[in-house]
Amino acid sequence: MTIDFDLILPDVGEYGNYQKLMVWFVFLPGMIPCGFHAYNQLFMATQPKFRCLIPDLDLADRNFTEELIRNASIPFVMNKDGRWNFSSCSMYSRNYSVEEDLTVLLQASGNLSSSDIPTVPCQAGWKFQNNDQETTTVVTEWELVCDKDFYPTMALVLFGISGLIGNWIFGYIQDSMGRRPAFFIYLLIESIFAIATAFAPTFGIWLACRIGVGFTVPAIMGTPFVMAIELVGPSWRTHVALLANVVYSCTLCLLGVVVWLVRDWRQMSLATSLPFLAFFFYWWVLPESPRWLLSQNRLAEAEVEIRKMARINKRSLPAGYFNQFKTNVEEAGDDMDSSRSQPTYGALDLVKTPNMARKTAIVTFIWFTVTSVYVGLSYYAPALGGNEYLNFLLAGVAELPTYFFLWPTMDRWGRRWTLCFSMILGGVACLATLSFQDDYVVMLVLYCIGKFGISSAFVVLPLMASELYPTVVRGIGISISGVAGMLGPIFIPLINYLGTESLMVLPLMIMGGLMVAGGLCALTLPETLHQHLPQTLEEGELFGKDFGYKQWLTCCPPRPNRREHGKDVAQRLAENSDVAKPLVSLTIPSSVTSAI
């Protein structure tokens, strides 16, 4: 048995000066490296327009225009979307060095039929058409095009796989060693590999460095987020969670500005890595989570942190304040020794009964959808056309109105309708892009609406899931759903790559369809607003069991009468009196943030 930190918080302050200082100046800034390192790879591996390099034309001391060179050397080919365009990977088989009059040839080239001249793959490399001379990417440096154009996509896939593995490993580190040392371990690993990325001499070494960075994403964001949630009272957790999402959205906006200012990929790698070395100074200010210390029965250390919290919050604790809790823990331990052993729970408990299995399947599917689409839309921003930096910046800005929308609607409409409306709105916007493929402005507006919708769902879903799963398997349920969600960043680069090979809006079609399906599934879940949270598996099975078709369309649930609600809870507990009521000490599992 451990001490419930929520019983102590009212005495030391649930959201006092101490928590505000830590949340605003330590925990929230500590989440910034994750956003930078999760998406800076998109701009390091941007693929500009390119064509075959023709040395006798491009390097000759003549004033040939780009249009003339293309007409003379590059054949027209039909893309997979049915459009004709100049080839990027083939050229006419000509020996331009022996042409007596290149000017005459170039002037006549517009009348030549591509079928009259044989074509060959690019023989002397490629010429990249960057918007400015300062822009360099790993694609241009190592010519990752044509038969190597899958390499950047492969790098994103491996980045996602390493994140999934790293989050699992570092989750154990965080729960066994503590939140504080875990954060600095993540930071050290991420800093080493991120800085080494800038000095990679080959693509293979660059890829290895990116995999190393990937091991810490999103784990490095998880620790400050978990510590912030663990440090405040229950009534402030939604507030802190929304603040964390606001900071993450602002981080994406800031990244858009940084990559716009720094166009060389090596300098970009340093610009998005070196500033975070300053976070090592947190060694002297970052506390260990008192909630985690209590869960490990390290009472003396926990008392030091809690008394510091009380002092800064201007609260006074008596000298023997902790003796009562120590006595309760000892008595609880004696009771456990003399009574039957407490049951243990696992993942199978989530699917043993039909209602729990149904809710687990729906939540897991929606979690996979939300994570896949959120990451997918972020990855898709540079491919929209126009200014890729502006696209990414606007994608981050589009998330900010989300939180003004969520604050009133989650407590007014309820969780279900807020989640459903957000996902269907975003899904319809993505599907509508099929009709406006040639209109960049409309495409960008629809894309931002889609990003707004999925960002809203990204906030609502973890809260709703934590309210649906019963206490005894809440951590396990969120972990499983979160791991399923992390599969999205592995597969979504492949979908975006498929779009470049066939139909550019195909990824948006797939993501839009997933969002609409997820939004409709959300309506089939029971409403959790104003509801007693299920504690046992029996309560979890009963919760929403009678939720049928008629209830699917109900919105704005009324606040229940507290007295009658309490009687209902007591009755349900009495019906399950054979199950011991657990002493809950909320230690947020590291995998809660696995979808970020």
TISERO-680187 format. One record per residue (C-alpha): residue in one letter; x, y, z. Coordinates in steps of 0.05 Angstrom, whole numbers, padded with zeros to 5 digits, always signed. Example, Ala and Ser with C-alpha at 12.3 -4.5 7.8 and 13.67 -1.06 7.14 Angstrom:
// TISERO-680187
a+00246-00090+00156s+00273-00021+00143
// end
This chain:
// TISERO-680187
m+00000+00000+00000t+00023+00071-00016i+00002+00140+00006d-00047+00174-00039f-00016+00241-00058d-00085+00269-00073l-00100+00266+00002i-00040+00311+00015l-00050+00362-00040p-00107+00400-00006d-00061+00414+00052v-00002+00438+00010g-00041+00470-00048e-00067+00437-00111y-00042+00491-00158g-00003+00541-00117n+00059+00583-00132y+00104+00522-00130q+00064+00484-00183k+00057+00546-00226l+00131+00560-00225m+00148+00487-00242v+00095+00480-00296w+00108+00546-00332f+00185+00551-00326v+00207+00478-00321f+00158+00426-00346l+00126+00462-00405p+00193+00488-00434g+00220+00417-00424m+00170+00392-00476i+00197+00436-00533p+00255+00390-00556c+00205+00336-00574g+00167+00379-00624f+00232+00404-00656h+00263+00335-00664a+00199+00301-00686y+00191+00345-00747n+00257+00378-00765q+00273+00316-00807l+00219+00337-00856f+00259+00398-00875m+00327+00365-00872a+00301+00315-00924t+00259+00360-00968q+00259+00341-01041p+00261+00402-01088k+00243+00398-01162f+00298+00366-01203r+00317+00341-01272c+00376+00306-01305l+00440+00346-01306i+00464+00357-01377p+00538+00378-01371d+00544+00403-01443l+00484+00448-01433d+00483+00465-01359l+00558+00473-01352a+00573+00503-01420d+00592+00576-01423r+00528+00595-01459n+00466+00633-01438f+00416+00577-01447t+00351+00587-01411e+00322+00532-01368e+00263+00525-01414l+00307+00514-01475i+00350+00463-01439r+00289+00424-01416n+00258+00423-01485a+00323+00398-01517s+00342+00346-01466i+00283+00323-01423p+00226+00281-01451f+00153+00289-01432v+00123+00232-01392m+00055+00217-01364n+00052+00216-01288k+00010+00164-01251d-00044+00216-01240g-00052+00222-01315r-00017+00288-01325w+00040+00302-01374n+00103+00334-01347f+00178+00335-01358s+00213+00273-01334s+00256+00278-01272c+00294+00213-01281s+00306+00206-01356m+00337+00246-01413y+00344+00243-01488s+00402+00200-01512r+00442+00253-01548n+00515+00273-01551y+00509+00348-01545s+00585+00357-01548v+00587+00341-01623e+00527+00384-01643e+00553+00437-01691d+00501+00488-01673l+00469+00478-01605t+00429+00541-01612v+00393+00515-01674l+00380+00449-01640l+00352+00483-01578q+00307+00528-01619a+00280+00468-01658s+00273+00424-01597g+00203+00446-01582n+00180+00414-01648l+00214+00347-01634s+00170+00288-01615s+00192+00248-01555s+00178+00184-01593d+00231+00203-01645i+00290+00202-01597p+00311+00146-01550t+00314+00162-01476v+00362+00138-01422p+00365+00147-01346c+00404+00207-01320q+00477+00197-01336a+00512+00254-01300g+00470+00264-01238w+00414+00315-01226k+00404+00389-01224f+00362+00412-01165q+00319+00474-01170n+00321+00503-01100n+00284+00567-01086d+00349+00599-01063q+00423+00583-01062e+00426+00574-00986t+00378+00515-00985t+00410+00447-00980t+00379+00381-00958v+00403+00309-00950v+00366+00295-01015t+00407+00344-01055e+00473+00327-01021w+00468+00252-01031e+00421+00253-01092l+00366+00213-01059v+00320+00215-01120c+00293+00167-01173d+00315+00097-01153k+00334+00125-01084d+00273+00169-01072f+00245+00120-01021y+00305+00132-00974p+00275+00194-00939t+00210+00157-00928m+00248+00097-00901a+00283+00144-00853l+00216+00169-00826v+00191+00097-00819l+00253+00077-00780f+00247+00140-00739g+00177+00119-00719i+00198+00048-00703s+00255+00072-00659g+00206+00119-00623l+00159+00061-00609i+00216+00018-00581g+00247+00076-00543n+00182+00097-00511w+00173+00027-00485i+00244+00022-00458f+00246+00091-00429g+00178+00080-00398y+00209+00027-00354i+00267+00073-00339q+00219+00128-00318d+00178+00083-00274s+00237+00047-00242m+00291+00101-00235g+00245+00161-00227r+00222+00219-00270r+00281+00264-00257p+00339+00219-00278a+00298+00193-00337f+00291+00263-00366f+00366+00275-00365i+00380+00207-00395y+00333+00224-00453l+00363+00293-00460l+00434+00266-00463i+00419+00213-00515e+00379+00261-00557s+00432+00316-00554i+00488+00269-00574f+00453+00240-00635a+00420+00306-00656i+00486+00344-00656a+00522+00285-00690t+00469+00289-00745a+00499+00354-00769f+00566+00322-00781a+00544+00258-00816p+00589+00245-00877t+00542+00194-00909f+00468+00179-00912g+00478+00115-00872i+00509+00152-00814w+00456+00206-00819l+00402+00153-00815a+00435+00120-00755c+00437+00188-00719r+00363+00200-00735i+00345+00131-00707g+00383+00150-00644v+00343+00214-00638g+00280+00176-00652f+00290+00132-00591t+00276+00193-00547v+00215+00218-00585p+00163+00223-00555a+00192+00197-00490i+00228+00262-00475m+00162+00299-00477g+00128+00246-00433t+00169+00259-00371p+00156+00334-00362f+00083+00323-00381v+00074+00266-00331m+00109+00306-00276a+00064+00366-00288i+00002+00323-00285e+00026+00287-00222l+00043+00352-00186v-00026+00385-00189g-00093+00367-00160p-00147+00329-00197s-00187+00392-00214w-00127+00423-00248r-00104+00365-00291t-00147+00383-00351h-00121+00455-00346v-00049+00431-00346a-00061+00381-00402l-00090+00436-00446l-00031+00481-00430a+00016+00426-00451n-00019+00420-00518v-00017+00495-00528v+00058+00495-00516y+00066+00437-00565s+00028+00475-00619c+00069+00538-00606t+00131+00494-00612l+00111+00473-00682c+00100+00546-00701l+00169+00563-00674l+00200+00506-00712g+00169+00533-00776v+00203+00599-00764v+00271+00567-00748v+00273+00523-00810w+00252+00582-00852l+00310+00623-00826v+00361+00566-00830r+00358+00531-00897d+00423+00491-00896w+00406+00422-00867r+00470+00417-00826q+00461+00485-00795m+00388+00469-00785s+00406+00407-00746l+00449+00448-00700a+00399+00505-00694t+00345+00455-00671s+00392+00418-00622l+00445+00463-00590p+00396+00509-00553f+00369+00450-00515l+00435+00438-00480a+00412+00493-00434f+00362+00444-00405f+00419+00409-00369f+00417+00468-00321y+00351+00439-00297w+00392+00390-00257w+00391+00441-00200v+00317+00458-00204l+00280+00398-00231p+00248+00361-00172e+00231+00288-00167s+00156+00274-00170p+00130+00268-00099r+00075+00223-00125w+00126+00175-00154l+00168+00177-00090l+00106+00159-00049s+00090+00102-00097q+00159+00075-00083n+00150+00084-00008r+00210+00132-00006l+00174+00172+00047a+00233+00212+00073e+00250+00240+00004a+00177+00253-00011e+00170+00292+00054v+00227+00338+00034e+00195+00354-00033i+00125+00362-00003r+00149+00409+00052k+00186+00451+00000m+00121+00454-00040a+00081+00475+00022r+00132+00529+00040i+00131+00561-00029n+00055+00556-00031k+00054+00591+00037r+00022+00532+00072s+00042+00507+00140l+00048+00433+00157p+00055+00410+00229a+00117+00373+00250g+00084+00306+00256y+00041+00313+00194f+00069+00252+00158n+00065+00205+00218q-00009+00193+00206f+00005+00170+00135k+00063+00126+00156t+00019+00093+00208n-00036+00081+00157v+00014+00050+00109e+00040+00003+00163e-00030-00017+00184a-00050-00028+00111g+00011-00072+00102d-00008-00114+00162d-00079-00120+00136m-00054-00143+00069d-00010-00195+00101s-00068-00222+00142s-00119-00220+00086r-00121-00255+00019s-00073-00231-00034q-00097-00175-00078p-00115-00194-00149t-00069-00176-00206y-00094-00149-00272g-00068-00154-00342a-00086-00137-00414l-00133-00196-00421d-00179-00166-00368l-00196-00112-00419v-00228-00162-00466k-00256-00216-00420t-00326-00185-00418p-00364-00161-00479n-00377-00089-00460m-00305-00077-00437a-00279-00111-00500r-00323-00067-00544k-00301-00002-00510t-00227-00023-00512a-00231-00039-00586i-00265+00027-00603v-00218+00070-00561t-00157+00034-00590f-00181+00045-00661i-00195+00119-00649w-00128+00127-00615f-00093+00096-00675t-00133+00141-00722v-00120+00205-00683t-00045+00193-00677s-00038+00171-00749v-00076+00230-00778y-00043+00282-00732v+00027+00259-00751g+00006+00247-00823l-00021+00318-00832s+00042+00347-00800y+00085+00306-00848y+00041+00325-00907a+00048+00401-00898p+00111+00409-00942a+00077+00369-00998l+00017+00416-01004g+00052+00459-01055g+00068+00533-01049n+00114+00554-00992e+00129+00492-00950y+00152+00534-00891l+00088+00575-00891n+00047+00511-00897f+00080+00482-00835l+00074+00547-00796l+00000+00553-00812a-00011+00480-00793g+00015+00497-00723v-00026+00562-00720a-00088+00522-00739e-00081+00483-00675l-00085+00543-00629p-00160+00558-00637t-00171+00486-00617y-00163+00501-00544f-00212+00559-00543f-00262+00512-00575l-00248+00455-00527w-00251+00492-00461p-00327+00505-00463t-00349+00447-00507m-00319+00389-00468d-00358+00409-00406r-00420+00430-00445w-00429+00381-00503g-00394+00324-00467r-00334+00283-00489r-00370+00241-00543w-00398+00297-00585t-00336+00340-00579l-00294+00282-00603c-00344+00263-00658f-00353+00334-00684s-00277+00347-00685m-00261+00284-00724i-00318+00289-00774l-00304+00363-00787g-00231+00348-00800g-00247+00286-00841v-00297+00321-00887a-00246+00377-00898c-00193+00327-00919l-00241+00290-00965a-00262+00356-00997t-00191+00369-01022l-00205+00319-01078s-00247+00373-01112f-00196+00429-01105q-00130+00397-01123d-00110+00455-01169d-00129+00511-01121y-00072+00520-01072v-00109+00570-01028v-00171+00527-01019m-00128+00465-01008l-00090+00502-00953v-00154+00525-00919l-00184+00455-00920y-00118+00427-00895c-00118+00475-00836i-00190+00457-00819g-00169+00384-00819k-00111+00400-00774f-00158+00438-00727g-00205+00379-00723i-00152+00326-00709s-00117+00371-00659s-00182+00377-00620a-00191+00302-00620f-00118+00294-00598v-00136+00330-00533v-00204+00300-00519l-00187+00226-00531p-00136+00214-00475l-00183+00248-00425m-00243+00207-00447a-00203+00142-00448s-00177+00153-00377e-00250+00163-00355l-00274+00100-00391y-00223+00049-00367p-00234+00026-00295t-00181+00045-00244v-00152-00024-00236v-00134-00029-00310r-00132+00044-00329g-00057+00047-00338i-00057-00019-00378g-00114+00004-00422i-00083+00071-00439s-00015+00038-00451i-00044-00011-00501s-00084+00043-00537g-00023+00088-00537v+00022+00035-00566a-00030+00022-00621g-00029+00096-00634m+00046+00097-00642l+00040+00048-00700g+00011+00106-00740p+00076+00145-00747i+00107+00081-00775f+00056+00071-00830i+00036+00142-00847p+00101+00160-00884l+00087+00101-00930i+00017+00129-00945n+00046+00198-00960y+00099+00166-01005l+00043+00128-01041g+00011+00196-01055t+00073+00222-01089e+00074+00160-01133s+00001+00163-01154l-00049+00216-01131m-00024+00274-01088v-00088+00279-01048l-00092+00204-01036p-00062+00210-00966l-00114+00263-00949m-00169+00217-00975i-00144+00160-00930m-00136+00204-00869g-00203+00237-00881g-00237+00170-00885l-00204+00147-00821m-00226+00211-00785v-00299+00204-00806a-00299+00131-00785g-00267+00148-00718g-00317+00204-00706l-00376+00159-00718c-00346+00106-00672a-00340+00158-00617l-00415+00165-00614t-00422+00092-00595l-00381+00102-00531p-00417+00120-00466e-00414+00192-00443t-00365+00203-00385l-00380+00276-00368h-00408+00282-00297q-00403+00207-00288h-00373+00167-00231l-00308+00137-00256p-00309+00061-00255q-00262+00031-00203t-00268-00044-00211l-00274-00089-00272e-00346-00102-00253e-00362-00027-00254g-00325-00021-00319e-00368-00074-00350l-00432-00042-00324f-00412+00028-00345g-00447+00042-00412k-00475-00029-00418d-00545-00002-00430f-00520+00053-00477g-00560+00039-00541y-00580+00071-00606k-00625+00122-00573q-00569+00148-00529w-00520+00155-00587l-00550+00222-00610t-00559+00252-00541c-00517+00314-00528c-00504+00362-00470p-00513+00314-00411p-00542+00348-00350r-00503+00351-00286p-00531+00296-00240n-00559+00308-00171r-00500+00295-00125r-00542+00262-00072e-00577+00214-00120h-00512+00202-00157g-00478+00183-00092k-00534+00134-00076d-00525+00102-00144v-00450+00095-00134a-00460+00065-00065q-00511+00016-00092r-00464-00007-00146l-00406-00014-00097a-00452-00055-00052e-00468-00101-00109n-00394-00113-00118s-00376-00117-00045d-00333-00179-00056v-00282-00137-00092a-00235-00098-00047k-00236-00023-00060p-00164-00004-00078l-00125+00051-00045v-00109+00091-00107s-00043+00126-00113l-00044+00156-00182t+00024+00147-00215i+00012+00165-00287p+00042+00111-00332s+00095+00136-00380s+00056+00108-00439v-00001+00157-00427t+00038+00205-00472s+00058+00154-00523a+00015+00185-00577i+00044+00254-00572
// end
